[in-house]
């Protein structure tokens, strides 16, 4: 695993679409299945990595390991516009070790879309 992507969104569907967009349009390769993380924790990760105050909190969040290195992932991310906020966390960021140690204990993020009748 070369980096993590933390996907923060207003709702679960926007996070699902963003994960799809990362793979489909950003050509990012996931090294793990996406995991569901607490939205408050995702907000804290954003503040730690980016170093700015939050403008708004998220209501749904996912964590996924990437095969791509952080620089490549960021460049690919700039070319697409997912409907959720994506933060790339590399080994040079303080939270990386904690995420690497704990990522397997988080529950899997349900990526299935429910069809409304």
MODELLER restraints for C-alpha pairs under 7 A, 6 or more apart:
rsr = mdl.restraints
at = mdl.atoms
rsr.add(forms.Gaussian(group=physical.xy_distance, feature=features.Distance(at['CA:1:A'], at['CA:31:A']), mean=6.16, stdev=0.5))
rsr.add(forms.Gaussian(group=physical.xy_distance, feature=features.Distance(at['CA:1:A'], at['CA:65:A']), mean=5.95, stdev=0.5))
rsr.add(forms.Gaussian(group=physical.xy_distance, feature=features.Distance(at['CA:1:A'], at['CA:66:A']), mean=5.71, stdev=0.5))
rsr.add(forms.Gaussian(group=physical.xy_distance, feature=features.Distance(at['CA:1:A'], at['CA:67:A']), mean=5.35, stdev=0.5))
rsr.add(forms.Gaussian(group=physical.xy_distance, feature=features.Distance(at['CA:2:A'], at['CA:66:A']), mean=5.91, stdev=0.5))
rsr.add(forms.Gaussian(group=physical.xy_distance, feature=features.Distance(at['CA:2:A'], at['CA:67:A']), mean=5.46, stdev=0.5))
rsr.add(forms.Gaussian(group=physical.xy_distance, feature=features.Distance(at['CA:2:A'], at['CA:68:A']), mean=6.02, stdev=0.5))
rsr.add(forms.Gaussian(group=physical.xy_distance, feature=features.Distance(at['CA:2:A'], at['CA:69:A']), mean=5.04, stdev=0.5))
rsr.add(forms.Gaussian(group=physical.xy_distance, feature=features.Distance(at['CA:2:A'], at['CA:70:A']), mean=6.94, stdev=0.5))
rsr.add(forms.Gaussian(group=physical.xy_distance, feature=features.Distance(at['CA:2:A'], at['CA:90:A']), mean=6.95, stdev=0.5))
rsr.add(forms.Gaussian(group=physical.xy_distance, feature=features.Distance(at['CA:3:A'], at['CA:65:A']), mean=6.02, stdev=0.5))
rsr.add(forms.Gaussian(group=physical.xy_distance, feature=features.Distance(at['CA:3:A'], at['CA:66:A']), mean=5.19, stdev=0.5))
rsr.add(forms.Gaussian(group=physical.xy_distance, feature=features.Distance(at['CA:3:A'], at['CA:68:A']), mean=6.88, stdev=0.5))
rsr.add(forms.Gaussian(group=physical.xy_distance, feature=features.Distance(at['CA:3:A'], at['CA:69:A']), mean=5.87, stdev=0.5))
rsr.add(forms.Gaussian(group=physical.xy_distance, feature=features.Distance(at['CA:3:A'], at['CA:70:A']), mean=5.54, stdev=0.5))
rsr.add(forms.Gaussian(group=physical.xy_distance, feature=features.Distance(at['CA:3:A'], at['CA:88:A']), mean=6.82, stdev=0.5))
rsr.add(forms.Gaussian(group=physical.xy_distance, feature=features.Distance(at['CA:3:A'], at['CA:89:A']), mean=5.65, stdev=0.5))
rsr.add(forms.Gaussian(group=physical.xy_distance, feature=features.Distance(at['CA:3:A'], at['CA:90:A']), mean=4.66, stdev=0.5))
rsr.add(forms.Gaussian(group=physical.xy_distance, feature=features.Distance(at['CA:3:A'], at['CA:91:A']), mean=6.70, stdev=0.5))
rsr.add(forms.Gaussian(group=physical.xy_distance, feature=features.Distance(at['CA:4:A'], at['CA:63:A']), mean=6.85, stdev=0.5))
rsr.add(forms.Gaussian(group=physical.xy_distance, feature=features.Distance(at['CA:4:A'], at['CA:64:A']), mean=5.63, stdev=0.5))
rsr.add(forms.Gaussian(group=physical.xy_distance, feature=features.Distance(at['CA:4:A'], at['CA:65:A']), mean=4.47, stdev=0.5))
rsr.add(forms.Gaussian(group=physical.xy_distance, feature=features.Distance(at['CA:4:A'], at['CA:66:A']), mean=5.53, stdev=0.5))
rsr.add(forms.Gaussian(group=physical.xy_distance, feature=features.Distance(at['CA:4:A'], at['CA:88:A']), mean=5.73, stdev=0.5))
rsr.add(forms.Gaussian(group=physical.xy_distance, feature=features.Distance(at['CA:4:A'], at['CA:89:A']), mean=5.04, stdev=0.5))
rsr.add(forms.Gaussian(group=physical.xy_distance, feature=features.Distance(at['CA:4:A'], at['CA:90:A']), mean=6.56, stdev=0.5))
rsr.add(forms.Gaussian(group=physical.xy_distance, feature=features.Distance(at['CA:5:A'], at['CA:63:A']), mean=5.81, stdev=0.5))
rsr.add(forms.Gaussian(group=physical.xy_distance, feature=features.Distance(at['CA:5:A'], at['CA:64:A']), mean=5.36, stdev=0.5))
rsr.add(forms.Gaussian(group=physical.xy_distance, feature=features.Distance(at['CA:5:A'], at['CA:65:A']), mean=6.41, stdev=0.5))
rsr.add(forms.Gaussian(group=physical.xy_distance, feature=features.Distance(at['CA:5:A'], at['CA:66:A']), mean=6.97, stdev=0.5))
rsr.add(forms.Gaussian(group=physical.xy_distance, feature=features.Distance(at['CA:5:A'], at['CA:86:A']), mean=6.38, stdev=0.5))
rsr.add(forms.Gaussian(group=physical.xy_distance, feature=features.Distance(at['CA:5:A'], at['CA:87:A']), mean=5.59, stdev=0.5))
rsr.add(forms.Gaussian(group=physical.xy_distance, feature=features.Distance(at['CA:5:A'], at['CA:88:A']), mean=4.60, stdev=0.5))
rsr.add(forms.Gaussian(group=physical.xy_distance, feature=features.Distance(at['CA:5:A'], at['CA:89:A']), mean=6.20, stdev=0.5))
rsr.add(forms.Gaussian(group=physical.xy_distance, feature=features.Distance(at['CA:6:A'], at['CA:42:A']), mean=6.80, stdev=0.5))
rsr.add(forms.Gaussian(group=physical.xy_distance, feature=features.Distance(at['CA:6:A'], at['CA:62:A']), mean=5.82, stdev=0.5))
rsr.add(forms.Gaussian(group=physical.xy_distance, feature=features.Distance(at['CA:6:A'], at['CA:63:A']), mean=4.66, stdev=0.5))
rsr.add(forms.Gaussian(group=physical.xy_distance, feature=features.Distance(at['CA:6:A'], at['CA:64:A']), mean=6.66, stdev=0.5))
rsr.add(forms.Gaussian(group=physical.xy_distance, feature=features.Distance(at['CA:6:A'], at['CA:86:A']), mean=5.59, stdev=0.5))
rsr.add(forms.Gaussian(group=physical.xy_distance, feature=features.Distance(at['CA:6:A'], at['CA:87:A']), mean=5.10, stdev=0.5))
rsr.add(forms.Gaussian(group=physical.xy_distance, feature=features.Distance(at['CA:6:A'], at['CA:88:A']), mean=6.46, stdev=0.5))
rsr.add(forms.Gaussian(group=physical.xy_distance, feature=features.Distance(at['CA:7:A'], at['CA:15:A']), mean=6.25, stdev=0.5))
rsr.add(forms.Gaussian(group=physical.xy_distance, feature=features.Distance(at['CA:7:A'], at['CA:61:A']), mean=5.46, stdev=0.5))
rsr.add(forms.Gaussian(group=physical.xy_distance, feature=features.Distance(at['CA:7:A'], at['CA:62:A']), mean=5.17, stdev=0.5))
rsr.add(forms.Gaussian(group=physical.xy_distance, feature=features.Distance(at['CA:7:A'], at['CA:63:A']), mean=6.37, stdev=0.5))
rsr.add(forms.Gaussian(group=physical.xy_distance, feature=features.Distance(at['CA:7:A'], at['CA:84:A']), mean=6.44, stdev=0.5))
rsr.add(forms.Gaussian(group=physical.xy_distance, feature=features.Distance(at['CA:7:A'], at['CA:85:A']), mean=5.72, stdev=0.5))
rsr.add(forms.Gaussian(group=physical.xy_distance, feature=features.Distance(at['CA:7:A'], at['CA:86:A']), mean=4.52, stdev=0.5))
rsr.add(forms.Gaussian(group=physical.xy_distance, feature=features.Distance(at['CA:7:A'], at['CA:87:A']), mean=6.54, stdev=0.5))
rsr.add(forms.Gaussian(group=physical.xy_distance, feature=features.Distance(at['CA:8:A'], at['CA:15:A']), mean=6.50, stdev=0.5))
rsr.add(forms.Gaussian(group=physical.xy_distance, feature=features.Distance(at['CA:8:A'], at['CA:42:A']), mean=6.69, stdev=0.5))
rsr.add(forms.Gaussian(group=physical.xy_distance, feature=features.Distance(at['CA:8:A'], at['CA:58:A']), mean=5.78, stdev=0.5))
rsr.add(forms.Gaussian(group=physical.xy_distance, feature=features.Distance(at['CA:8:A'], at['CA:60:A']), mean=6.04, stdev=0.5))
rsr.add(forms.Gaussian(group=physical.xy_distance, feature=features.Distance(at['CA:8:A'], at['CA:61:A']), mean=4.53, stdev=0.5))
rsr.add(forms.Gaussian(group=physical.xy_distance, feature=features.Distance(at['CA:8:A'], at['CA:62:A']), mean=6.77, stdev=0.5))
rsr.add(forms.Gaussian(group=physical.xy_distance, feature=features.Distance(at['CA:8:A'], at['CA:84:A']), mean=5.65, stdev=0.5))
rsr.add(forms.Gaussian(group=physical.xy_distance, feature=features.Distance(at['CA:8:A'], at['CA:85:A']), mean=5.05, stdev=0.5))
rsr.add(forms.Gaussian(group=physical.xy_distance, feature=features.Distance(at['CA:8:A'], at['CA:86:A']), mean=6.30, stdev=0.5))
rsr.add(forms.Gaussian(group=physical.xy_distance, feature=features.Distance(at['CA:9:A'], at['CA:15:A']), mean=5.42, stdev=0.5))
rsr.add(forms.Gaussian(group=physical.xy_distance, feature=features.Distance(at['CA:9:A'], at['CA:58:A']), mean=5.28, stdev=0.5))
rsr.add(forms.Gaussian(group=physical.xy_distance, feature=features.Distance(at['CA:9:A'], at['CA:59:A']), mean=6.18, stdev=0.5))
rsr.add(forms.Gaussian(group=physical.xy_distance, feature=features.Distance(at['CA:9:A'], at['CA:60:A']), mean=5.39, stdev=0.5))
rsr.add(forms.Gaussian(group=physical.xy_distance, feature=features.Distance(at['CA:9:A'], at['CA:61:A']), mean=6.22, stdev=0.5))
rsr.add(forms.Gaussian(group=physical.xy_distance, feature=features.Distance(at['CA:9:A'], at['CA:84:A']), mean=4.60, stdev=0.5))
rsr.add(forms.Gaussian(group=physical.xy_distance, feature=features.Distance(at['CA:9:A'], at['CA:85:A']), mean=6.20, stdev=0.5))
rsr.add(forms.Gaussian(group=physical.xy_distance, feature=features.Distance(at['CA:10:A'], at['CA:58:A']), mean=5.34, stdev=0.5))
rsr.add(forms.Gaussian(group=physical.xy_distance, feature=features.Distance(at['CA:10:A'], at['CA:59:A']), mean=5.14, stdev=0.5))
rsr.add(forms.Gaussian(group=physical.xy_distance, feature=features.Distance(at['CA:10:A'], at['CA:60:A']), mean=6.29, stdev=0.5))
rsr.add(forms.Gaussian(group=physical.xy_distance, feature=features.Distance(at['CA:11:A'], at['CA:59:A']), mean=5.61, stdev=0.5))
rsr.add(forms.Gaussian(group=physical.xy_distance, feature=features.Distance(at['CA:11:A'], at['CA:60:A']), mean=5.28, stdev=0.5))
rsr.add(forms.Gaussian(group=physical.xy_distance, feature=features.Distance(at['CA:12:A'], at['CA:60:A']), mean=5.36, stdev=0.5))
rsr.add(forms.Gaussian(group=physical.xy_distance, feature=features.Distance(at['CA:14:A'], at['CA:83:A']), mean=5.61, stdev=0.5))
rsr.add(forms.Gaussian(group=physical.xy_distance, feature=features.Distance(at['CA:14:A'], at['CA:84:A']), mean=5.85, stdev=0.5))
rsr.add(forms.Gaussian(group=physical.xy_distance, feature=features.Distance(at['CA:15:A'], at['CA:60:A']), mean=6.95, stdev=0.5))
rsr.add(forms.Gaussian(group=physical.xy_distance, feature=features.Distance(at['CA:15:A'], at['CA:61:A']), mean=6.64, stdev=0.5))
rsr.add(forms.Gaussian(group=physical.xy_distance, feature=features.Distance(at['CA:15:A'], at['CA:84:A']), mean=5.90, stdev=0.5))
rsr.add(forms.Gaussian(group=physical.xy_distance, feature=features.Distance(at['CA:16:A'], at['CA:111:A']), mean=5.59, stdev=0.5))
rsr.add(forms.Gaussian(group=physical.xy_distance, feature=features.Distance(at['CA:17:A'], at['CA:83:A']), mean=6.98, stdev=0.5))
rsr.add(forms.Gaussian(group=physical.xy_distance, feature=features.Distance(at['CA:18:A'], at['CA:82:A']), mean=4.80, stdev=0.5))
rsr.add(forms.Gaussian(group=physical.xy_distance, feature=features.Distance(at['CA:18:A'], at['CA:83:A']), mean=5.78, stdev=0.5))
rsr.add(forms.Gaussian(group=physical.xy_distance, feature=features.Distance(at['CA:18:A'], at['CA:84:A']), mean=5.85, stdev=0.5))
rsr.add(forms.Gaussian(group=physical.xy_distance, feature=features.Distance(at['CA:21:A'], at['CA:82:A']), mean=6.17, stdev=0.5))
rsr.add(forms.Gaussian(group=physical.xy_distance, feature=features.Distance(at['CA:22:A'], at['CA:28:A']), mean=5.71, stdev=0.5))
rsr.add(forms.Gaussian(group=physical.xy_distance, feature=features.Distance(at['CA:23:A'], at['CA:29:A']), mean=6.33, stdev=0.5))
rsr.add(forms.Gaussian(group=physical.xy_distance, feature=features.Distance(at['CA:25:A'], at['CA:80:A']), mean=6.75, stdev=0.5))
rsr.add(forms.Gaussian(group=physical.xy_distance, feature=features.Distance(at['CA:26:A'], at['CA:76:A']), mean=5.30, stdev=0.5))
rsr.add(forms.Gaussian(group=physical.xy_distance, feature=features.Distance(at['CA:26:A'], at['CA:77:A']), mean=6.06, stdev=0.5))
rsr.add(forms.Gaussian(group=physical.xy_distance, feature=features.Distance(at['CA:26:A'], at['CA:80:A']), mean=6.38, stdev=0.5))
rsr.add(forms.Gaussian(group=physical.xy_distance, feature=features.Distance(at['CA:28:A'], at['CA:68:A']), mean=6.48, stdev=0.5))
rsr.add(forms.Gaussian(group=physical.xy_distance, feature=features.Distance(at['CA:28:A'], at['CA:73:A']), mean=6.71, stdev=0.5))
rsr.add(forms.Gaussian(group=physical.xy_distance, feature=features.Distance(at['CA:29:A'], at['CA:66:A']), mean=5.84, stdev=0.5))
rsr.add(forms.Gaussian(group=physical.xy_distance, feature=features.Distance(at['CA:29:A'], at['CA:67:A']), mean=5.42, stdev=0.5))
rsr.add(forms.Gaussian(group=physical.xy_distance, feature=features.Distance(at['CA:29:A'], at['CA:68:A']), mean=6.40, stdev=0.5))
rsr.add(forms.Gaussian(group=physical.xy_distance, feature=features.Distance(at['CA:30:A'], at['CA:64:A']), mean=6.66, stdev=0.5))
rsr.add(forms.Gaussian(group=physical.xy_distance, feature=features.Distance(at['CA:30:A'], at['CA:65:A']), mean=5.72, stdev=0.5))
rsr.add(forms.Gaussian(group=physical.xy_distance, feature=features.Distance(at['CA:30:A'], at['CA:66:A']), mean=4.57, stdev=0.5))
rsr.add(forms.Gaussian(group=physical.xy_distance, feature=features.Distance(at['CA:30:A'], at['CA:67:A']), mean=5.87, stdev=0.5))
rsr.add(forms.Gaussian(group=physical.xy_distance, feature=features.Distance(at['CA:31:A'], at['CA:65:A']), mean=5.15, stdev=0.5))
rsr.add(forms.Gaussian(group=physical.xy_distance, feature=features.Distance(at['CA:31:A'], at['CA:66:A']), mean=5.07, stdev=0.5))
rsr.add(forms.Gaussian(group=physical.xy_distance, feature=features.Distance(at['CA:31:A'], at['CA:67:A']), mean=5.34, stdev=0.5))
rsr.add(forms.Gaussian(group=physical.xy_distance, feature=features.Distance(at['CA:32:A'], at['CA:64:A']), mean=6.04, stdev=0.5))
rsr.add(forms.Gaussian(group=physical.xy_distance, feature=features.Distance(at['CA:32:A'], at['CA:65:A']), mean=5.22, stdev=0.5))
rsr.add(forms.Gaussian(group=physical.xy_distance, feature=features.Distance(at['CA:33:A'], at['CA:64:A']), mean=6.35, stdev=0.5))
rsr.add(forms.Gaussian(group=physical.xy_distance, feature=features.Distance(at['CA:33:A'], at['CA:108:A']), mean=6.88, stdev=0.5))
rsr.add(forms.Gaussian(group=physical.xy_distance, feature=features.Distance(at['CA:34:A'], at['CA:62:A']), mean=6.16, stdev=0.5))
rsr.add(forms.Gaussian(group=physical.xy_distance, feature=features.Distance(at['CA:34:A'], at['CA:63:A']), mean=5.52, stdev=0.5))
rsr.add(forms.Gaussian(group=physical.xy_distance, feature=features.Distance(at['CA:34:A'], at['CA:64:A']), mean=4.47, stdev=0.5))
rsr.add(forms.Gaussian(group=physical.xy_distance, feature=features.Distance(at['CA:34:A'], at['CA:108:A']), mean=6.07, stdev=0.5))
rsr.add(forms.Gaussian(group=physical.xy_distance, feature=features.Distance(at['CA:34:A'], at['CA:109:A']), mean=5.43, stdev=0.5))
rsr.add(forms.Gaussian(group=physical.xy_distance, feature=features.Distance(at['CA:35:A'], at['CA:62:A']), mean=5.37, stdev=0.5))
rsr.add(forms.Gaussian(group=physical.xy_distance, feature=features.Distance(at['CA:35:A'], at['CA:63:A']), mean=5.08, stdev=0.5))
rsr.add(forms.Gaussian(group=physical.xy_distance, feature=features.Distance(at['CA:35:A'], at['CA:64:A']), mean=6.24, stdev=0.5))
rsr.add(forms.Gaussian(group=physical.xy_distance, feature=features.Distance(at['CA:35:A'], at['CA:106:A']), mean=5.73, stdev=0.5))
rsr.add(forms.Gaussian(group=physical.xy_distance, feature=features.Distance(at['CA:35:A'], at['CA:107:A']), mean=5.55, stdev=0.5))
rsr.add(forms.Gaussian(group=physical.xy_distance, feature=features.Distance(at['CA:35:A'], at['CA:108:A']), mean=4.31, stdev=0.5))
rsr.add(forms.Gaussian(group=physical.xy_distance, feature=features.Distance(at['CA:35:A'], at['CA:109:A']), mean=4.60, stdev=0.5))
rsr.add(forms.Gaussian(group=physical.xy_distance, feature=features.Distance(at['CA:36:A'], at['CA:61:A']), mean=6.18, stdev=0.5))
rsr.add(forms.Gaussian(group=physical.xy_distance, feature=features.Distance(at['CA:36:A'], at['CA:62:A']), mean=4.61, stdev=0.5))
rsr.add(forms.Gaussian(group=physical.xy_distance, feature=features.Distance(at['CA:36:A'], at['CA:63:A']), mean=6.42, stdev=0.5))
rsr.add(forms.Gaussian(group=physical.xy_distance, feature=features.Distance(at['CA:36:A'], at['CA:106:A']), mean=6.21, stdev=0.5))
rsr.add(forms.Gaussian(group=physical.xy_distance, feature=features.Distance(at['CA:36:A'], at['CA:107:A']), mean=5.60, stdev=0.5))
rsr.add(forms.Gaussian(group=physical.xy_distance, feature=features.Distance(at['CA:36:A'], at['CA:108:A']), mean=5.69, stdev=0.5))
rsr.add(forms.Gaussian(group=physical.xy_distance, feature=features.Distance(at['CA:36:A'], at['CA:109:A']), mean=4.54, stdev=0.5))
rsr.add(forms.Gaussian(group=physical.xy_distance, feature=features.Distance(at['CA:37:A'], at['CA:61:A']), mean=5.61, stdev=0.5))
rsr.add(forms.Gaussian(group=physical.xy_distance, feature=features.Distance(at['CA:37:A'], at['CA:62:A']), mean=5.41, stdev=0.5))
rsr.add(forms.Gaussian(group=physical.xy_distance, feature=features.Distance(at['CA:37:A'], at['CA:63:A']), mean=6.55, stdev=0.5))
rsr.add(forms.Gaussian(group=physical.xy_distance, feature=features.Distance(at['CA:37:A'], at['CA:106:A']), mean=6.57, stdev=0.5))
rsr.add(forms.Gaussian(group=physical.xy_distance, feature=features.Distance(at['CA:38:A'], at['CA:61:A']), mean=6.47, stdev=0.5))
rsr.add(forms.Gaussian(group=physical.xy_distance, feature=features.Distance(at['CA:39:A'], at['CA:58:A']), mean=5.77, stdev=0.5))
rsr.add(forms.Gaussian(group=physical.xy_distance, feature=features.Distance(at['CA:39:A'], at['CA:59:A']), mean=5.66, stdev=0.5))
rsr.add(forms.Gaussian(group=physical.xy_distance, feature=features.Distance(at['CA:39:A'], at['CA:60:A']), mean=5.33, stdev=0.5))
rsr.add(forms.Gaussian(group=physical.xy_distance, feature=features.Distance(at['CA:39:A'], at['CA:61:A']), mean=5.22, stdev=0.5))
rsr.add(forms.Gaussian(group=physical.xy_distance, feature=features.Distance(at['CA:42:A'], at['CA:61:A']), mean=6.37, stdev=0.5))
rsr.add(forms.Gaussian(group=physical.xy_distance, feature=features.Distance(at['CA:43:A'], at['CA:57:A']), mean=6.41, stdev=0.5))
rsr.add(forms.Gaussian(group=physical.xy_distance, feature=features.Distance(at['CA:43:A'], at['CA:58:A']), mean=6.92, stdev=0.5))
rsr.add(forms.Gaussian(group=physical.xy_distance, feature=features.Distance(at['CA:46:A'], at['CA:87:A']), mean=6.68, stdev=0.5))
rsr.add(forms.Gaussian(group=physical.xy_distance, feature=features.Distance(at['CA:47:A'], at['CA:53:A']), mean=6.17, stdev=0.5))
rsr.add(forms.Gaussian(group=physical.xy_distance, feature=features.Distance(at['CA:47:A'], at['CA:54:A']), mean=6.90, stdev=0.5))
rsr.add(forms.Gaussian(group=physical.xy_distance, feature=features.Distance(at['CA:49:A'], at['CA:93:A']), mean=6.48, stdev=0.5))
rsr.add(forms.Gaussian(group=physical.xy_distance, feature=features.Distance(at['CA:62:A'], at['CA:109:A']), mean=6.62, stdev=0.5))
rsr.add(forms.Gaussian(group=physical.xy_distance, feature=features.Distance(at['CA:70:A'], at['CA:88:A']), mean=6.39, stdev=0.5))
rsr.add(forms.Gaussian(group=physical.xy_distance, feature=features.Distance(at['CA:70:A'], at['CA:89:A']), mean=6.98, stdev=0.5))
rsr.add(forms.Gaussian(group=physical.xy_distance, feature=features.Distance(at['CA:70:A'], at['CA:90:A']), mean=5.52, stdev=0.5))
rsr.add(forms.Gaussian(group=physical.xy_distance, feature=features.Distance(at['CA:74:A'], at['CA:88:A']), mean=6.82, stdev=0.5))
rsr.add(forms.Gaussian(group=physical.xy_distance, feature=features.Distance(at['CA:89:A'], at['CA:96:A']), mean=6.31, stdev=0.5))
rsr.add(forms.Gaussian(group=physical.xy_distance, feature=features.Distance(at['CA:90:A'], at['CA:96:A']), mean=6.28, stdev=0.5))
